[in-house]
């Protein structure tokens, strides 16, 4: 049975994600920008938090971890590589690790680029992937620590997940990401449809994440670096996909 998923707005544009297994009663949250809205969501549903999963060390993803742990007694999980700059971990995680949750397993993926210790969580049975600031809706995270080659490899890894996977990314950046996508990929009909859908969703104050991986593959320029359209935009017909990606990321930084 698919786990129940809640998308919880936090701060000005962050999202936390709560997962609940109705059979076992286990409940997890992925990233904690602010503990207050998460506690409110748990109280409303009478759920007891058991897991706090951290993708990376930035304060807008971990700022509420300690008060949430104090309030709930939940165990905290995060990357071993980043343990020195994360809240105290009950269990450190590495690429390829699995973590039992409910009736299924959470798979840990290293996805450096935005930060060097960034990880993602994939639940194959429920078809969820929590990618935070690596693969984002219509975009990818800024390269604060990693290299373009690292981020391109991380996105390539995530792009191989089943296309029906729901990509749960960390921010409501979709509209601005789509403006850049339309600038570099102006003839993409699927992209124009997504812009219309996103405009309608935001007008109704609805989140635009999660998004399905199949939609990202069709509209996210950072997953399309090997397409003729993006090569033409970048005037790089003979470059590698990683080189085109690096050019696209540099253009996004200046956009």
C-alpha positions as CSV (number, residue, x, y, z in Angstrom):
1,X,0.0,0.0,0.0
2,X,1.4,3.4,-1.0
3,X,2.4,5.6,1.9
4,X,0.4,8.7,2.6
5,X,2.4,11.9,1.6
6,X,1.8,15.4,2.9
7,X,3.5,18.4,1.3
8,X,3.9,21.0,4.1
9,X,4.9,24.7,3.2
10,X,7.5,26.1,5.5
11,X,9.2,29.5,5.8
12,X,8.7,31.6,2.6
13,X,9.2,29.0,-0.1
14,X,10.5,25.7,1.5
15,X,8.7,22.4,1.7
16,X,8.9,19.6,4.2
17,X,7.4,16.2,3.4
18,X,5.6,13.9,5.8
19,X,5.2,10.2,5.1
20,X,2.8,8.0,7.0
21,X,2.4,4.2,7.0
22,X,-1.2,3.5,8.1
23,X,-0.4,-0.2,9.0
24,X,2.5,0.3,11.3
25,X,1.8,3.9,12.3
26,X,5.3,4.9,11.5
27,X,5.7,8.5,10.3
28,X,8.7,10.3,8.8
29,X,9.5,13.8,7.8
30,X,12.0,14.7,5.1
31,X,13.8,18.0,6.0
32,X,12.6,20.4,8.7
33,X,12.9,24.0,7.7
34,X,10.5,24.9,10.6
35,X,9.2,22.5,13.3
36,X,5.9,24.4,13.9
37,X,3.9,23.5,10.8
38,X,5.1,19.9,11.0
39,X,3.9,19.6,14.6
40,X,0.6,21.1,13.6
41,X,0.1,18.6,10.8
42,X,1.0,15.7,13.0
43,X,-1.4,16.8,15.8
44,X,-4.2,17.3,13.3
45,X,-3.9,13.7,12.2
46,X,-2.9,12.2,15.5
47,X,0.3,10.8,14.0
48,X,3.5,10.1,16.0
49,X,6.7,11.0,14.3
50,X,9.3,8.2,14.2
51,X,11.9,9.3,11.6
52,X,13.5,12.7,10.7
53,X,15.4,12.4,7.4
54,X,17.8,15.1,6.4
55,X,19.0,15.7,2.8
56,X,21.7,18.3,3.4
57,X,23.1,20.8,6.0
58,X,21.6,24.1,4.9
59,X,19.7,25.9,7.7
60,X,16.5,26.1,5.6
61,X,16.4,22.3,5.7
62,X,17.5,21.6,9.2
63,X,16.6,24.7,11.2
64,X,13.7,22.9,13.0
65,X,15.3,19.5,13.5
66,X,16.3,19.9,17.2
67,X,13.0,21.3,18.5
68,X,11.1,18.7,16.5
69,X,13.2,15.9,17.9
70,X,12.7,17.2,21.4
71,X,8.9,17.4,20.9
72,X,8.5,14.0,19.3
73,X,11.4,11.8,20.3
74,X,11.9,10.9,16.6
75,X,15.3,9.4,15.4
76,X,17.4,11.5,13.1
77,X,19.0,10.2,9.9
78,X,21.5,12.0,7.6
79,X,24.6,11.7,5.6
80,X,27.7,10.4,7.2
81,X,29.8,12.7,5.1
82,X,28.0,15.7,6.6
83,X,27.6,14.5,10.2
84,X,30.0,17.2,11.4
85,X,27.6,20.0,10.2
86,X,24.2,18.3,10.8
87,X,22.2,18.0,14.0
88,X,23.3,15.0,16.0
89,X,22.4,11.9,14.1
90,X,21.0,8.7,15.5
91,X,22.1,6.9,12.3
92,X,24.5,8.1,9.6
93,X,23.8,7.1,6.0
94,X,25.9,6.4,2.9
95,X,25.2,5.9,-0.8
96,X,23.5,2.5,-1.3
97,X,22.2,2.2,2.3
98,X,18.7,1.1,2.9
99,X,16.4,2.0,5.8
100,X,13.2,0.0,6.6
101,X,10.1,2.1,6.9
102,X,6.7,0.6,7.2
103,X,6.4,-2.3,4.8
104,X,9.1,-1.0,2.4
105,X,12.7,0.2,2.2
106,X,14.1,3.7,1.8
107,X,17.1,3.8,-0.5
108,X,19.8,6.4,0.0
109,X,21.4,8.0,-3.0
110,X,24.5,10.4,-3.0
111,X,23.6,13.4,-5.1
112,X,26.4,16.0,-4.6
113,X,26.4,19.3,-6.5
114,X,24.3,21.7,-4.5
115,X,26.4,20.6,-1.5
116,X,29.1,17.9,-1.3
117,X,27.2,15.9,1.2
118,X,23.7,16.1,-0.3
119,X,21.7,12.8,-0.3
120,X,18.3,11.9,-1.7
121,X,15.8,9.3,-0.5
122,X,14.0,6.9,-2.9
123,X,11.1,4.7,-2.0
124,X,10.6,2.4,-5.0
125,X,7.4,0.8,-3.8
126,X,5.5,4.0,-3.2
127,X,7.4,5.7,-6.1
128,X,8.6,8.7,-4.2
129,X,12.0,10.4,-4.4
130,X,13.0,13.2,-2.0
131,X,15.6,15.2,-3.9
132,X,15.5,18.5,-2.0
133,X,17.9,20.9,-3.8
134,X,19.5,18.5,-6.3
135,X,16.8,17.7,-8.9
136,X,14.1,20.4,-8.5
137,X,10.8,21.1,-10.2
138,X,11.9,22.5,-13.6
139,X,15.4,23.1,-12.4
140,X,18.3,22.1,-10.1
141,X,20.0,23.6,-7.1
142,X,22.7,26.2,-7.4
143,X,26.2,24.8,-7.1
144,X,27.3,26.1,-3.8
145,X,30.0,23.5,-3.2
146,X,30.0,20.9,-5.9
147,X,31.1,21.0,-9.6
148,X,28.9,21.0,-12.7
149,X,30.2,17.5,-13.4
150,X,29.1,16.3,-10.0
151,X,25.6,17.8,-10.3
152,X,25.2,16.5,-13.9
153,X,26.1,13.0,-12.6
154,X,23.7,13.3,-9.7
155,X,20.9,14.4,-12.1
156,X,21.8,11.6,-14.5
157,X,21.4,9.1,-11.6
158,X,18.0,10.5,-10.6
159,X,16.8,10.5,-14.2
160,X,17.2,6.7,-14.3
161,X,14.5,6.2,-11.7
162,X,11.1,5.0,-13.0
163,X,9.4,7.8,-14.9
164,X,6.3,7.6,-12.8
165,X,8.3,8.5,-9.7
166,X,7.1,11.6,-7.8
167,X,10.0,14.0,-7.3
168,X,9.6,15.8,-4.0
169,X,11.9,18.8,-4.1
170,X,12.6,21.4,-1.5
171,X,11.3,24.7,-2.7
172,X,8.5,26.5,-4.5
173,X,10.8,27.7,-7.3
174,X,8.9,26.2,-10.2
175,X,7.6,29.4,-11.8
176,X,11.0,31.1,-11.9
177,X,12.7,27.9,-13.1
178,X,10.1,27.7,-15.9
179,X,10.9,31.2,-17.0
180,X,14.5,30.2,-17.6
181,X,13.4,26.9,-19.2
182,X,11.2,28.8,-21.7
183,X,14.1,31.1,-22.5
184,X,16.5,28.3,-23.4
185,X,13.9,25.8,-24.8
186,X,11.3,28.0,-26.5
187,X,9.9,25.5,-28.9
188,X,9.1,22.8,-26.3
189,X,5.3,22.3,-26.4
190,X,5.3,20.3,-23.2
191,X,7.1,23.1,-21.4
192,X,4.4,25.6,-22.5
193,X,1.7,23.3,-21.1
194,X,3.6,23.1,-17.8
195,X,3.9,26.8,-17.6
196,X,0.1,27.1,-18.0
197,X,-0.5,24.5,-15.4
198,X,2.0,26.1,-13.0
199,X,0.4,29.5,-13.4
200,X,-3.0,28.1,-12.6
201,X,-1.7,26.2,-9.6
202,X,0.1,29.2,-8.1
203,X,-3.0,31.5,-8.7
204,X,-4.9,29.0,-6.6
205,X,-2.1,28.9,-4.0
206,X,-1.5,25.2,-4.7
207,X,2.0,23.7,-4.4
208,X,3.7,22.7,-7.7
209,X,5.6,19.9,-6.1
210,X,5.9,17.0,-6.1
211,X,6.2,16.7,-9.8
212,X,6.4,13.5,-11.8
213,X,9.8,12.5,-13.2
214,X,8.3,12.0,-16.6
215,X,7.4,15.6,-16.6
216,X,10.8,16.7,-15.5
217,X,12.4,14.6,-18.3
218,X,10.1,16.4,-20.8
219,X,10.5,20.0,-19.5
220,X,13.5,20.4,-17.2
221,X,16.4,21.9,-19.2
222,X,18.9,20.4,-16.8
223,X,17.7,16.9,-17.7
224,X,17.7,17.8,-21.4
225,X,21.3,18.9,-21.9
226,X,21.8,16.2,-24.6
227,X,18.9,17.3,-26.8
228,X,19.4,19.1,-30.1
229,X,17.3,22.0,-28.9
230,X,19.4,22.7,-25.9
231,X,22.7,22.1,-27.8
232,X,21.5,24.6,-30.4
233,X,20.6,27.2,-27.7
234,X,24.1,26.8,-26.2
235,X,25.7,26.7,-29.6
236,X,27.6,23.6,-28.5
237,X,26.8,20.9,-31.1
238,X,29.8,18.7,-30.4
239,X,30.0,19.2,-26.6
240,X,29.3,16.4,-24.1
241,X,26.0,16.5,-22.2
242,X,27.9,17.5,-19.1
243,X,29.5,20.4,-20.9
244,X,26.1,21.6,-22.1
245,X,24.7,21.2,-18.6
246,X,27.6,23.4,-17.2
247,X,26.8,26.1,-19.7
248,X,23.0,25.9,-18.8
249,X,23.8,26.2,-15.1
250,X,26.1,29.2,-15.7
251,X,23.3,30.9,-17.7
252,X,20.8,30.2,-15.0
253,X,23.1,31.8,-12.5
254,X,23.1,35.0,-14.6
255,X,19.4,34.8,-15.6
